[in-house]
Amino acid sequence: MADAALLDPGIPPAGEGAWRALVAKTLGDKPFESLTKSTVEGLQIAPLYAAADNPAAFPARAFDGERPWDIRVVSAHPDAARVNAELLADLEGGAASVIVKGHAAAEALGRALKDVIVELAPVGLDAGFLGPKAADALHAVAKSSPGAKLNFNLDPLSAFAEAGASPGPIESHLFSAATVATRLAQTYPQAQLFLASGRVAHEAGGGEALEVAVAAASAIAYAKALVRAGLPVAEAFARITLGLSADADYFLTLAKLRAARAVFARVATASGAAAQARIEARSSRRMITAQDPWTNMIRLTAAGFGAAAGGADAVVLGTFTDAVGLPTAFGRRQSRNTQLVLMEEAAVGRVADPAAGSGYLETLTDQIARAAWDRLQAIEAAGGIIAALENGLVARDVEAAVAARGDPKILGVTVFPPTDAAPADVETAAPAALDPSTARLPGPDGKCAALPPVRLSEKHEAAA
């Protein structure tokens, strides 16, 4: 609160009316409503909001003042020994958990995770259709330690949506993943089994409400598969992590994560499970530029702030060179330290829910939650997330958002492009890749409208 002794009693406080009068003078003949903006999904954003009288009780993450969120890192290097070196350096440099991407064999995972203490540092996977195989491989590495903190991250739906096809029926992949997950759940009581992600919709160009709806619909599909495999419904929801994106618009990121918690809580309650969402937020790939990649440091910082202030349980920040190639040690260190500065110097995690009471953010959270619930109902009415992918419902929503977005201004690409080349160093190796055909299951391949990832700057960079 301001010190009253420092205020001049002769100057009356300015209210909303005074502000509106100045705005009207500036606008001239333009109406006040011309200041209203909207998201790509048509959610209205007003120029001014009153403070929220009764802040909504959006479920917040479990608050830990010492380590308010999990700094999570990913390595996708094709050489397992190099993965190991990168992950150990990250853990020694302040990261709390790791993800190995593109390795599904026990021998490769064993080398990648050498000297990583799985009882202390949570280990996760990113293996697409080969998720069940990778989960069994991680089980072999963890050596049945009940204290192992594992994130199996089984997510065949995202692989299906991105590729537009599955090697065998997609329903069979869900059943296979759920069977393996249920078996491993008995050995690892702390493990998270499925990653119900909406990021595939975001990375293809979709809006915030659709992303939350796809994540929630995927969580429903995975929970049903786990229950059919023998897991109680409450445990099924508790073992599912929501995967969401974080981009440079930190207000939208923050509100989206809060909305996702509300939607997930409602879904779980309606299913008879009192589970709260556990959210892993990863920085958006679509916002990253290859031209003038140094500007990506700003985008990643904004994304990290939005994810942390929005209550993400774990935050994965990419590196500023991700659009160019695999990162060097410098790129990984810069990404890691961005989160450490946000956490330990900027103290972003000191308040459990900093948006509470903000008229703008409470309203935006409520708008996204309601719009996401409507999209979720449409997805479920269509027969669930698999049917909504197969019949193009999700793809049409993505296309509408892309059309509404148009061509945004992009620093370093469409505005203020660099006058002098300032290339950033990257690794020469290509990212590790898995052959989905090796995960083939009996029956006809699944087909859907593909949602390939895009980068908003790519078309402009190609024309430069």
C-alpha positions in Angstrom: 0.0 0.0 0.0 1.3 3.5 -0.8 2.4 5.7 2.1 -0.3 8.3 2.5 2.3 10.8 3.6 3.8 10.7 0.2 0.6 11.6 -1.6 -0.4 15.2 -2.3 -3.9 15.6 -0.7 -4.7 18.3 -3.2 -4.6 15.8 -6.1 -7.8 13.7 -6.2 -7.3 10.1 -7.2 -8.1 9.4 -10.9 -11.0 7.0 -11.4 -12.2 5.0 -14.4 -14.1 8.0 -15.7 -11.0 10.1 -16.0 -9.2 7.3 -17.8 -12.1 6.9 -20.2 -12.1 10.7 -20.9 -8.4 10.6 -21.8 -8.9 7.6 -24.0 -11.9 9.2 -25.8 -9.8 12.3 -26.5 -7.0 10.2 -27.9 -9.4 8.0 -30.0 -11.1 11.0 -31.6 -13.9 9.7 -33.9 -13.1 6.0 -33.2 -15.4 4.2 -30.7 -14.1 3.0 -27.4 -15.0 -0.6 -28.6 -12.3 -0.3 -31.2 -9.8 -1.1 -28.4 -11.3 -4.5 -27.8 -9.2 -7.3 -29.1 -10.0 -11.0 -29.5 -8.1 -14.3 -29.5 -8.0 -16.5 -32.6 -11.0 -18.4 -31.2 -13.1 -15.2 -30.8 -12.7 -14.7 -27.0 -13.0 -11.0 -26.3 -10.3 -9.0 -24.5 -11.4 -5.7 -23.2 -9.0 -2.7 -22.8 -9.9 -2.3 -19.1 -11.1 -4.6 -16.3 -12.2 -3.9 -12.7 -10.7 -6.0 -10.0 -12.4 -9.3 -9.5 -14.6 -9.1 -6.4 -14.6 -12.8 -5.8 -11.6 -14.6 -7.3 -12.5 -17.9 -8.7 -11.2 -20.9 -6.8 -9.2 -22.5 -9.6 -7.4 -25.5 -8.3 -3.7 -24.7 -7.9 -0.7 -26.9 -8.0 0.7 -28.3 -4.8 2.8 -25.3 -3.6 6.4 -25.7 -2.6 8.1 -22.5 -1.7 11.6 -24.0 -2.0 11.1 -25.6 -5.4 7.8 -24.2 -6.8 8.1 -26.1 -10.1 10.1 -28.9 -11.7 12.8 -27.7 -14.1 12.7 -30.4 -16.7 15.1 -30.9 -19.6 14.9 -33.0 -22.8 17.7 -34.6 -24.8 17.1 -35.9 -28.3 20.7 -36.6 -29.4 21.0 -39.8 -31.4 24.1 -40.9 -29.4 23.0 -42.4 -26.1 26.4 -41.6 -24.5 26.0 -38.0 -25.5 22.4 -38.0 -24.1 23.9 -39.2 -20.8 26.5 -36.4 -20.8 23.9 -33.8 -21.5 21.5 -35.0 -18.8 24.1 -35.3 -16.1 25.3 -31.8 -16.9 21.8 -30.5 -16.8 21.1 -32.1 -13.4 24.3 -30.8 -12.0 23.4 -27.4 -13.4 20.1 -27.1 -11.6 17.6 -29.2 -13.6 15.3 -31.5 -11.5 14.1 -34.0 -14.0 14.9 -35.3 -17.5 13.2 -36.7 -20.6 14.9 -39.0 -23.1 13.5 -38.5 -26.6 13.8 -40.9 -29.5 15.3 -43.9 -27.6 13.2 -47.0 -26.9 15.7 -49.9 -26.5 16.8 -51.0 -23.1 20.5 -51.0 -24.0 20.3 -47.4 -25.3 18.3 -46.1 -22.4 20.7 -47.8 -20.0 23.6 -45.9 -21.5 21.6 -42.7 -21.7 20.7 -42.9 -18.0 24.0 -44.1 -16.6 24.6 -42.6 -13.1 21.2 -40.9 -13.1 19.6 -41.7 -9.7 16.0 -42.4 -10.6 14.9 -42.3 -7.0 16.0 -38.6 -6.9 15.7 -37.3 -10.4 12.4 -38.1 -12.2 13.0 -39.7 -15.6 10.6 -39.4 -18.5 10.2 -40.7 -22.0 9.1 -39.4 -25.4 8.7 -42.4 -27.7 5.5 -42.0 -29.6 4.0 -45.3 -30.8 7.0 -47.1 -29.3 5.9 -45.9 -25.8 5.1 -49.4 -24.4 8.5 -50.7 -25.5 10.3 -47.7 -24.1 8.3 -48.1 -20.8 9.5 -51.7 -20.4 13.0 -50.6 -21.3 12.9 -47.9 -18.6 11.5 -50.5 -16.2 14.7 -52.6 -16.8 16.9 -49.5 -16.1 15.0 -48.7 -12.9 15.4 -52.3 -11.7 12.0 -52.5 -10.1 12.9 -49.8 -7.5 9.6 -48.8 -5.9 11.1 -45.4 -5.1 11.8 -44.7 -8.7 10.2 -41.5 -10.0 9.3 -42.3 -13.5 7.2 -40.5 -16.1 6.4 -43.1 -18.8 4.5 -40.4 -20.8 2.6 -42.9 -22.9 0.8 -40.8 -25.6 -0.1 -42.7 -28.8 -2.9 -40.2 -29.5 -0.5 -37.3 -30.1 1.7 -39.5 -32.4 -1.5 -40.5 -34.3 -2.7 -36.9 -34.6 0.6 -35.5 -35.8 1.3 -38.3 -38.3 -2.2 -38.7 -39.5 -1.8 -42.5 -39.3 -1.0 -45.3 -36.8 0.8 -48.6 -37.6 -2.2 -50.7 -36.9 -5.5 -49.6 -35.3 -5.1 -46.7 -32.9 -7.5 -48.3 -30.5 -5.1 -51.2 -30.2 -2.3 -48.9 -29.4 -4.3 -47.4 -26.5 -5.1 -50.9 -25.2 -1.4 -52.0 -25.5 -0.2 -48.8 -23.7 -2.8 -49.2 -21.0 -1.9 -52.9 -20.4 1.8 -52.1 -20.0 1.0 -49.0 -17.8 -1.3 -51.0 -15.5 1.3 -53.7 -15.0 4.1 -51.1 -14.3 1.8 -49.1 -11.9 2.0 -51.9 -9.4 5.8 -51.7 -9.3 6.2 -47.9 -9.3 3.6 -46.2 -7.1 5.0 -42.8 -7.8 5.1 -43.2 -11.6 3.0 -41.1 -14.0 1.7 -43.3 -16.7 0.1 -41.3 -19.5 0.7 -37.8 -20.9 -2.7 -36.4 -22.1 -1.4 -33.7 -24.3 -3.1 -30.9 -26.3 0.2 -29.6 -27.6 -0.3 -31.3 -31.0 -3.3 -28.9 -31.6 -1.2 -25.9 -30.5 1.8 -26.8 -32.6 -0.4 -27.2 -35.6 -1.7 -23.6 -35.1 -4.8 -24.2 -32.9 -6.1 -21.9 -30.2 -6.0 -22.1 -26.4 -9.5 -23.5 -25.8 -9.0 -26.3 -28.4 -5.6 -27.2 -26.8 -7.2 -27.6 -23.4 -10.1 -29.6 -24.9 -7.9 -32.0 -26.7 -5.8 -32.6 -23.6 -9.0 -33.2 -21.5 -10.5 -35.5 -24.2 -7.2 -37.4 -24.3 -7.2 -37.7 -20.5 -10.7 -39.2 -20.7 -9.6 -41.7 -23.4 -6.6 -42.7 -21.4 -8.5 -43.0 -18.2 -11.1 -45.3 -19.8 -8.3 -47.5 -21.3 -6.6 -47.8 -17.8 -9.9 -48.7 -16.2 -10.5 -51.4 -18.8 -7.0 -52.7 -18.0 -7.9 -53.0 -14.4 -6.9 -49.7 -12.7 -9.4 -48.0 -10.4 -10.8 -44.8 -11.9 -9.4 -42.5 -9.2 -5.9 -43.9 -9.6 -6.3 -43.7 -13.4 -6.9 -40.0 -13.4 -4.2 -39.4 -10.7 -1.6 -41.2 -13.0 -2.3 -38.9 -16.0 -0.3 -35.8 -16.6 -1.7 -33.0 -18.8 0.7 -31.7 -21.5 0.2 -28.1 -22.6 2.3 -25.5 -24.5 3.7 -22.2 -23.2 4.3 -19.5 -25.7 5.4 -15.8 -25.8 1.9 -14.5 -24.9 2.4 -15.1 -21.2 -1.1 -13.8 -20.3 -2.8 -16.4 -22.5 -0.4 -19.1 -21.3 -1.1 -18.3 -17.7 -4.9 -18.2 -18.2 -4.8 -21.4 -20.3 -3.1 -23.4 -17.6 -5.5 -22.1 -14.9 -8.4 -23.0 -17.2 -7.0 -26.5 -17.8 -6.9 -27.2 -14.1 -10.6 -26.2 -13.8 -11.6 -28.4 -16.8 -9.6 -31.4 -15.6 -11.1 -31.1 -12.1 -14.6 -31.1 -13.5 -13.9 -34.1 -15.7 -12.3 -36.1 -12.9 -15.2 -35.2 -10.5 -17.8 -36.2 -13.0 -16.0 -39.5 -13.4 -15.9 -40.2 -9.7 -12.3 -39.3 -9.1 -11.2 -36.4 -6.9 -7.9 -35.9 -8.8 -6.2 -32.6 -9.4 -4.4 -31.9 -12.6 -0.6 -32.4 -12.9 0.6 -30.1 -15.7 3.8 -30.4 -17.8 4.2 -27.2 -19.8 6.6 -27.2 -22.8 7.7 -24.1 -24.7 6.0 -23.7 -28.0 7.9 -24.8 -31.1 5.7 -22.8 -33.4 6.9 -19.5 -31.9 10.6 -20.3 -32.4 12.5 -18.6 -35.4 15.4 -19.9 -37.4 16.2 -16.4 -38.6 17.9 -14.3 -35.9 17.5 -17.1 -33.4 18.9 -14.9 -30.6 15.5 -13.3 -30.3 14.1 -16.7 -29.2 15.7 -16.0 -25.8 13.0 -13.4 -25.2 10.2 -15.7 -26.3 11.5 -18.5 -24.1 11.7 -16.3 -21.1 8.2 -15.1 -21.6 7.0 -18.6 -22.1 8.7 -19.8 -18.9 7.2 -16.9 -16.9 3.7 -17.7 -18.2 4.0 -21.4 -17.4 5.4 -20.8 -13.9 3.0 -18.1 -13.0 0.1 -20.2 -14.4 0.9 -23.0 -12.0 2.7 -25.6 -14.2 4.1 -28.5 -12.1 6.9 -29.0 -14.5 8.3 -26.7 -17.2 10.3 -27.7 -20.2 12.0 -24.8 -22.0 13.4 -25.5 -25.4 16.6 -23.8 -26.5 17.0 -20.7 -28.7 18.5 -22.7 -31.5 15.8 -25.4 -31.7 14.7 -24.2 -35.2 18.2 -24.6 -36.5 19.5 -27.8 -34.9 20.3 -29.7 -31.7 21.6 -27.4 -29.0 25.2 -27.0 -27.9 26.1 -27.0 -24.2 25.7 -23.2 -24.2 22.2 -23.5 -25.6 21.2 -26.0 -22.9 22.8 -23.9 -20.2 21.0 -20.7 -21.3 17.7 -22.5 -21.3 18.3 -24.0 -17.9 19.4 -20.7 -16.4 16.4 -18.9 -17.7 14.2 -21.0 -15.4 16.6 -20.7 -12.5 16.6 -16.9 -12.8 12.8 -16.9 -12.9 12.6 -19.2 -9.9 15.4 -18.0 -7.6 16.0 -14.4 -8.6 12.7 -13.2 -9.9 10.9 -15.3 -7.3 8.0 -16.1 -9.7 7.0 -19.1 -7.7 6.8 -17.3 -4.4 3.1 -16.8 -4.8 0.9 -19.9 -5.4 -1.6 -18.2 -7.8 -0.4 -14.6 -8.7 -3.3 -14.1 -11.1 -6.0 -14.5 -8.5 -8.1 -11.4 -8.2 -7.0 -9.9 -11.5 -10.1 -8.9 -13.4 -8.4 -9.5 -16.7 -6.9 -12.9 -15.9 -9.9 -14.2 -14.0 -12.1 -13.3 -16.9 -9.8 -14.7 -19.5 -9.4 -17.9 -17.5 -13.1 -18.3 -17.3 -13.6 -17.6 -21.0 -11.0 -20.2 -22.0 -12.4 -22.8 -19.5 -15.9 -22.3 -20.8 -14.9 -22.4 -24.5 -12.7 -25.5 -23.8 -15.6 -27.2 -22.1 -17.8 -26.5 -25.1 -15.2 -28.0 -27.4 -14.7 -31.0 -25.1 -18.5 -31.6 -25.2 -18.4 -31.4 -29.0 -15.5 -33.9 -29.1 -17.2 -36.3 -26.8 -20.5 -36.0 -28.7 -18.6 -37.0 -31.9 -17.6 -40.2 -30.2 -14.4 -39.1 -28.3 -11.0 -37.9 -29.3 -10.2 -40.7 -31.7 -13.4 -40.1 -33.7 -12.9 -36.3 -33.6 -9.5 -36.7 -35.1 -10.7 -39.2 -37.7 -13.6 -37.1 -38.9 -11.6 -33.9 -39.0 -13.4 -32.1 -36.2 -10.1 -31.1 -34.5 -8.4 -30.3 -37.8 -11.2 -27.9 -38.8 -10.9 -26.0 -35.5 -7.1 -25.7 -36.1 -7.7 -24.4 -39.6 -10.1 -21.8 -38.4 -7.6 -20.6 -35.8 -4.8 -20.4 -38.4 -7.0 -18.4 -40.7 -8.0 -16.0 -37.9 -4.4 -15.5 -36.8 -3.3 -14.3 -40.2 0.3 -13.1 -40.4 1.5 -11.9 -37.0 4.5 -9.6 -36.6 7.6 -11.6 -35.7 10.6 -9.9 -34.3 13.8 -10.6 -36.3 11.8 -11.9 -39.2 8.9 -9.7 -40.4 9.9 -6.7 -38.3 13.4 -5.5 -37.5 15.2 -8.3 -39.4 18.9 -8.5 -38.7 21.2 -6.4 -40.9 24.2 -8.5 -40.1 24.4 -12.2 -39.9 24.8 -13.5 -36.4 24.6 -17.3 -36.6 24.3 -19.4 -33.5 26.3 -22.6 -33.1 24.4 -26.0 -33.1 25.3 -29.6 -33.1 25.7 -31.3 -36.5 23.9 -34.5 -35.5 20.2 -34.9 -36.4 17.7 -35.6 -33.6 17.1 -39.2 -32.7 14.2 -40.7 -34.6 12.1 -43.8 -34.0 10.6 -45.9 -36.8 6.9 -46.2 -36.0 6.5 -49.2 -38.3 8.4 -51.2 -35.6 5.4 -50.6 -33.3 3.0 -52.2 -35.8 0.0 -54.0 -34.3 -2.4 -56.4 -36.1 -5.2 -54.9 -38.1 -5.7 -52.0 -40.5 -3.8 -48.7 -40.0 -5.6 -45.9 -38.3 -6.1 -42.7 -40.4 -7.0 -39.2 -39.5 -6.5 -35.6 -40.7 -2.9 -35.0 -39.8 -1.9 -32.1 -37.5 1.8 -31.5 -38.5 3.7 -28.9 -36.4 4.3 -25.5 -38.0 6.5 -22.6 -37.2 4.8 -19.2 -37.7 8.0 -17.7 -39.1 8.9 -20.5 -41.5 7.2 -19.2 -44.6 8.7 -15.8 -44.3 12.2 -17.3 -43.7 11.9 -19.4 -46.8 11.0 -16.3 -48.9 13.9 -14.3 -47.5 
